[in-house]
Amino acid sequence: MFTIIPCAAGCGRTAITGSPICAVHAANPETEVSRMMDQIQTNETMRDLNAPGLHFKNANFSGRRFYGCNFKEAAFSACCFTGSLMRLVFFDFADFFDCDFTKSDLQFLSFAGSKIQHCTFEGSELVHINYCGARITNCTFNNSNLYNSRFINATIAQSDFINCNTKRVNFIKSAREGVSFKSSNTAEAVFEPDVY
């Protein structure tokens, strides 16, 4: 699991891996992103990476494996995660726009409070994922296994969950508009608490 090292500037944020300071206090955040991407492209497996608050654009994470990493409050625009494998990775309060997670194996991740727009998770294993409080718009999860994931208090709009395994998926208190669950086993999902 990533180590939390406080930013040397004393702001209370977490320092980036390989740096004594956070993304906000980095003299050149783009250099930090380049350094991080060099590390990711060089190594097929990443462990304990700490990259909170960095902004990734057109980055290729496809086919990479991530274990115990932190991307809290990071931003991802037009990034490719196809065929990636992730375990216990934190994307809390991150922004995703036009990203592709097709055929990925993602387990025990947290997207809590994230904004996810125009992204695809098609044909993926999305097991035990925390989407609580996320804002999901124009996304597709078609043909995915969402077993035991949580969308509590999430806002989901114009998104598809066609032919998905939604067994034990929790949608309590979520706001859903223009969402399709066609051919999914929604009878095994939780939409409202039982009333006794």
C-alpha positions, 0 to 999 in steps of 0.5 A: 500500500502507498505510503502517505508522506505529507507535502514538505510545503506544509499544506497537509496534502500528500506528496507525489511518489519520488517528490517531497511535495504535492501536485499543487506545490510542484514547480512544474506539474507537467514534469511530474506527470511526464516522470510518472508516465515514464515510470508507468511505461517502463514498468508493466506492474506498478505498486504503491504509486502515489500520484494525487492531484496530477492531471493526465491527458492522452495517457496510455495505461493499457495493459498495465497492472496497478496494486495499492496506488493512490490517484485521489483528486487526479484528472484523466482526459482521453486516457486509455486503460484498456486491458488494465488490471487494478487492485485496491486503487483509489480514484476518490474525487478524481475527474475522468473525461473520455476515458476507455476502461474496456476489458479491464479487470478492476477489483476493490477500487474507489471512485467515491465522489468522482466525476466520470463523463463519456467513459466506457467500462464495457466488457470489464470485471468491476467487482467490489467497486465504490462509486458512492457519490460519483457523478456518472454521465454518458457512460457505458458499462455494457457486458460487465460484471459489477458484482457487489459494487456500490453506487450509493448516492451516485448521480447516473445520467444517460448511461447504459448497464446493458447485459451486466451482472448486477448481483448485490450491486447497491443503487440506494439513494442514487439518482438515475435518469436515462439509464438502461439496465436492459438484459441485466439481472436487476432483481438481484441488485439493491435499489431501495432499502427494505421497509418493515 
